[in-house]
């Protein structure tokens, strides 16, 4: 069994073991076993980084075994510089979620821990699958543990939020399945890498692109199919909100990079204006929506939608930049936009996860997410206040934090496409600071609005370690993003090559004739 299979099935089998042991009723064993499995998975995942060849765009740690030979479906795994950072993000955050729920989850702790372990394995499966049907199986299977996490440990309206989350994501995925079957019928294979080389007519590319857009836009989520996210975040337990914002949303961006751009470059070029418009609306309009939120979780949820708008904007600026470029060389903005989008995905995973953990710390003490119920928290929780302010600054894109790097690259790339794209994208620097600082001012500073705040106690060691590790990660990526960018660069250069090479059959035929 290869390393990728171990990273997929270790947490899945471990989750089932926690579930089985949990029937005996000893919550301490459940928690420690879940923590041990999640930490072991993270340590093993570091082998992806230490054994990674930074000089090639080829798939690495490849495993390929026939699964359903009748339909040429394979158990085909592999990673490159695009998927490896997302796998490391998933394995890095899972132990934190286990620790975050250590004392908080009183109801069915074994089932809670097991759900997150199984979800971790399925997330690694999504990022490492190189067979389209295998990818789809992992993609859909993820809905089950997330459905359970929100539906059992969520808030008062958890059933509504869970059903809405399931319907949005499932219905979009059905169209993706149709596209995958069409590609299989054309190529005779479900290999994603074979899809990358497949000639496809212009009309077919547009339809395939729209099918992928339906699935990935919901997952990002992009405007106007974003309405499930605030409800899911508000009702989800803290761990559910963390993994939802930090990893599950990134699967939409990953889908665009792995499927839409390289498989349908001509369709992407034809509809790039649509995606750019949806992205800019998310950045600007959703930023204003965040300004009026009274619930901390809702504010951070809308903030996530706005920040993920940078991801899709950076990915689809390519053709607008090429239209403005001169000469045969690829404009620098093409690489900057896609690199910025990828860095933004990793950065947002760390920052949004930390922000939701901060809200969880407050909610555990006062059982309220309403901004108006707080005020003057710095007087009773100074250590916590310092960390929450730091994460809020990172969320607003403060230079020196990871939140600045991706957004800055995308804004620079936008200037090469259109001044107005850059202008609208840059409004996030104002809006992000406005809604984030407004929340911090009302919650952390000012007069104490509630007598309960006077009785709050500062972070304990468990909470301090969690937020401290995330703070160091956000700062390290902001000050020195080179290791991440160096890992991604060959794969992103290969992606750009695919994006710029037409997949139209007549163009490919002319190229062969020459």
N, C-alpha and C positions, 0 to 999 in steps of 0.2 A: 504493500500500500504506500503510495506516494505522500508527500507532505501535504498537498492540497486536500487529498481525501481524508487525511488525519484531521485537518483543520475543519472539515465539514462534519465528519461523522463522530469525532470525539465529543463535541458539545451536544450533538443530538442524542447519542447513546448515553452520555452523562446526564442529560436532562431526563431521559426515561428512567435512569437509575435513581435520580433524586425523587422522581415521581413515585417510584415503587417503594423506596425507603420511607417517603413521607407518609405512607399509609400507616406506619407504625406509631406516628404521632410525636416523634422527637424532633422538634424544630431546630435544635442546635446542630444535629447531624446534617439536616437538610442544608442549612446555611453554609456550614463549613465545607461540605462536599461540593456544593455549587461554586463556592469561592475557589476551591482547589482546582476544579475542572476549568473554570474560566481563566484562572491565572496560568495554568499549564498550557491552555490553548494560546494565550497571548505570548508566552515565552517561546512556544514552538513556532508561532507566526513570525517571530523575529528572524527565523531562518530564511524567510522570503527576502528579507533585506540584506542579511549578511551573505547570502548565496546569490544575490541578484547581479547579473551582468549589465552594468550601466551603459555599455557601448553598443548594445544591439536593440532593435525594435522587435526582434523575433519573440514568439511566445516561449516562456520558460516554465520549468517544473511541469512539463507536459505529461498528462496521463491520458491514454486513449485505449478504450476497450469497447468491443461491440456490445450493444445493449439490446436493441430490437433490430436484428439484421434484416428482417423482411422490409423494413422501411428505411434502412440505412441510418438508424438512430444510434448514436454512440454515447458512451459515458466518456466525454471528451473534456478535459480540464487543462487550463494553462493560464498564465498571468503575464502581463507586460507592465510597463511603467505607468499605465493608466489605472489598471485594476489593483495592483499591489498596494498603493497608498490607501485605497478604500478598504481593503481587507484589513490592513493594520489598524485603521481607524475603528473598524468594527470590533476587532479583538481587544483593542485598547480600552474601549468604553464599556464592554460587557462586565468585567470585574468591578468597575465603578458602580454600575447599576445594582449589582449584587450587594455591594457594601452599602450603597445608599438606602436599600430597602431592609437592611439588617435588623433594625429595631422598629421600623415604621410599619412593616407589613405583619399584621397580627392574624389576619384571616388567610388560611391556606397558604402558608409561606412556601411549602414544598412545591405546590403547583405554580406559584408565582416565579420561583427561581427556575423551575424546569422549563417554563414557557420562554424565558429569556435565553436559556442555554440552547434550546431547540431553534429559536429564532436566529441566534448567532450562527449556528451551522448553516442554516438556509441562506442567510445573507452572504456568507463566504461562498456558498454555492452559486449564487447569482453572479458575483463578481468574477468567478473563475470558470464558469461554464463556457465552452466553445462550441457546443452543439445547441442549435436553436431550440429544439424540443426540450433538452435538459434544462436550458435557461428558463423556458416557460414553466416547467414543473417547479423549479425552485422559486420563480417569481410568484406563482400563484400560491404555493405552499406557505410562503411567508405570511399571507393574510390570516391563516388559521391561528397561530400563536398571538399575533397582534390583535385579532378579533377577540380572543379570550382575555388578553391582558386588559383591554379597555372595558370589555363587557362584564368582567367579574370584579376587578379592583378599581373601576372608574367611579365617577361622581353620580349625582342624582339622575342625570339625563344620559347615562352611559349607553342604554339600549339604542336610543335615537342616534347618538354619535357613532356607535359601532355599525349599525345598519347602513348609515349614510357613507361611512368610510368604506365598507365592504362593497356597496353597490357602485360607487364611483370608480374604485380601482378595478373591480372585477369586469365591469362593462367595457372599460377602456382596454383591458387586456384581451378581451375576446377578439377585438379587431386586430390586435397584434398577432394572435394565433392565425387568423385568416391570412395575414401577410406572410407569416412564416411558412404556412402550407403552400402558398403560391410560389414562394422562392424555392421550396423543396421540389415542386413539380417542374420548375424551370431548370434546376441544377442537378436534380437526382440525389441531393445530399442535404442534410440539415446543418452541415458545418458552417459556422458563422464566417470563417475565413474564406470558404468557397463562395459564400454570398458576396463577399467584398470584391471578387473578381468576375462576378456574373454580369454579362451585358443585359440591360433592361431598357425597353422602349421608354420614351418620354412620358407617355400617358400612364404606363404601368408604374413608373417611378413616382409620379405624383400621387397615385392612389395608395401605393405602399407607404410613402412618406406620411400621408394623412392617417393611415392606420397606425403607424408607429407614434405619430403625434398624439393621437387619442389616448394611447397607453401611457406615454412618457409625460405628457403635459399634465395629466391628472396626478401623477406621482410626484412631480417637481414641488408643488403644484403651480401651474401657470394660471393667470387670469384668462378666462372667467370660470375655470373649473377648479377653483381654489377653496370653495366654501366649506368643503368637508374638513379642512385642516383645523381652523379655529375651534370647531366643535370637538374634534377628536382630541386636540391638545387640552382643552379645558376639562374634559371629562376623564382623560387618561390619568393614571397615577404618575408620580414623578418619573419613575424609570421608563414608563411608556412614552412620556413626552420627550425624554432625552433621546431614546433610540429612534423615535419617529423623526425628530428634527435633525439629529446628527447623522443618521445613516439612511433611513428609508427614503427620505426626500432626495438623497444623492443618487438613488437608483434611476430616477428620471433623467438626470443629467448624464449618467453613465450610459443609459440606453441611447440617447442622442449620439454620443461619441462612438459607441460600439456598433450601432445599427444604422440610424438615419443618415449620418454624414457620409460614411464610407460606402454604404450599399446604394443609396439614392442621391448621389451628389448633384445630379441635374435637377431632380425633384426638389432637393433642398435649396438649390439656387433659384428655382422658379418661385418658391414660397418663402424665401428668407424674409421678405418684407412683412409677411404675416407674423412670423415668429418674433421679429424685432419689435413690431408694434405691440404684441402681447407682452413682451419683456419690459418695454418702456412703461406701459400702463401699470405693470406690476410694481416697477420701481417708484413711479410717481404717485399714482392713485392709491395703491395699497399703503404707501408711506403716510398719506393723509388719513387713511382709515385708521392706521395705528395710533395717530395723534389723539383720537377721541375715545380710545379704549379706557375703561375703568378697571378692568380685570388684568392683572399682571401677565397671566398666561396668555390671554388673548392678544395683548400688546406684543409679546414676544413671538407669538404665532404669526401675526401679520407682518412683523419684522422679518421673519424667516422667508415669507413669500416675496417680500421686496428684495431681500438679499439674494435669493435664488434667481430672481429676475436677471441679476448680473451674470449668472452662469449661462443661461440661455442666450443672453445678449452677446456675450463674448464668443460663444460657439458659432453664432449665425451672422457675425459681422463680416465673415470671410469675403463674401461676394460683393458686398458694398465697398469694402476696402480695395478689392481687385479692380473694380470699375474705376476707382479714382487713381489707381496706381499707374505708373509709367514704366516702360521698358519690360524686359523679359524676367527680371528678378522678382521674387515674391516679396511684396511689401512687408516690412517688419511688423506692421500692425496685425497681420494674419496670425503670426506666431504669438504675439503679445495677447491677443484676444482669447485664443484657445488656452494658452498657459494660464492667463488670469482666471479663466472660468474654472480650470481644474484646481488651482490653488484656493479659489474661493470656496469650492466644495469642501475641501479638507478643513480650511479655516472655520467656515460656518459650522461644521460638525463639532469642532471643539468649543466655539463660543456659545452656540445655541445650547449645547449640552450643559455647559457651565451655568448659563442663565436660568435654565429650567431647574437645575439643582439648587440654585440660590433661592428661587421661588419655593422649592420644596422645603428648604430649611425653615423659611418663615411660616409656611403653611403647617408644618409639623408642630409649631409652637402655638399658633393662633387660629388655625383652621379657617383662614380667610385668605383669598387672593385679591380682594378689593384694595385698590391703591388708597382709597379714602380711609381705610381702617388703620393705616400705619402713620408714620411720621416720627422723626426723632429716633429712629432705630440705632443711629450711630452712638447715642448716649448709653445704650445698654448692650449693644453688640458691636463694639468698635472693630474687632478683627474681621468679623463677617462683613461689616460695612466697607472696609478697605477693599476686600476682594470683590464684592459686588460692584463697587464703583469702577474697579479695574476692568471687569468683564463688560460693564456698560460702555466704558470708553472704547474697548475693543470692538464692541457691536456697532459703535458709531464710526468706526474706521480710523481710530487714532494711530498716527504714524508710530512705528515701533512695535505695534501689535500685528498679529496675523490678519486681522480684519482690514488692514490698510493695503496689504500687498496685492491681493486679487482684484479688489475694486480699482486700485490705482492703475493696474495693467489694462483692465477692461476700458477704463475711461480714456487712457492714452490711445488704445486701439480705436475707440469710437471717434476720436478726432480725425483719424485717417479715413474714416468712412463718411462722416458728416458732422459739421459743427453742431447741428441740432441734436443729433444722437448723443454727442458728448455733453451738451448742455443739459439735456433731460436726465441722462445718467448721473451727472454730477449733482443733481438736486438731492440725491440720497445722502450726500455729505451734510446737507442742511437738515433735511427731514429726519434722517437717522439720528443726528445729534439732538434734534428737537424732541422727538418722542422718547428717546432713551434718557436724556437728561431730565425731562419733565417727570418721568417715573422715578428716577433717582432722587430728585429734589423732594418729591412728595413722600417717598417711602423712607429714605435714609436720613435726610436732613429736615430742617424745619421744626416746628413745635410738635410735641407728642400729642397726637389726636385721639389716642385711646389709652385708657389706664392700663390695659393689658400689656402695652408696650413697655411700661415701667418694670414689669416683672419678667421680661425676657432674659434669658441667659445666653451668653455668647456660644460660638461654635464649640462642640466637643472635638476630641481628637479625630474621630472618624470623619466628621464633616470637614475639619480643617485639612486633613490629608487629601481628601478628594478634590476640594477646590484648589488647594495649593498645587497639586500635580497638574491640574488643568491650566492654572495661571502660568506655571513655568512653560508648559507646552505652547500656549498662545504667545507668550513673550519670545520663546526660542524661534518659533516659525516666523514671527514678525521681524526679528532682528537678523536671522540667518536662514532664509528660505532655500538656499542653494542645494542642500541635500535632496529636498523634495523635487525641485525643478530639474536637477541633474538626472534623477531617476526617470522623470517623465519625458525629458526632451527627445530621445530617439523615437519613442512611441508617438509623440505628438508630431514630430517631423514626418513620420510615416503616414499618420492620419491626414496631414495637410496634403501630402502627395496624392492620397486616395481622393480627397475632396476636390482637388484641382484637375484630376483626370476624369474626363467624361466616361460614363458607362453606357452611353447610347450605342446600340449595335452598329449603326452606320459609321459612327466616328471611330470605333475600334477597328472596323473592317478597313477603313481608309488608312488608319495607322499601320495595319499589317501590310497593306498593299505598298505603301511607301518603303 
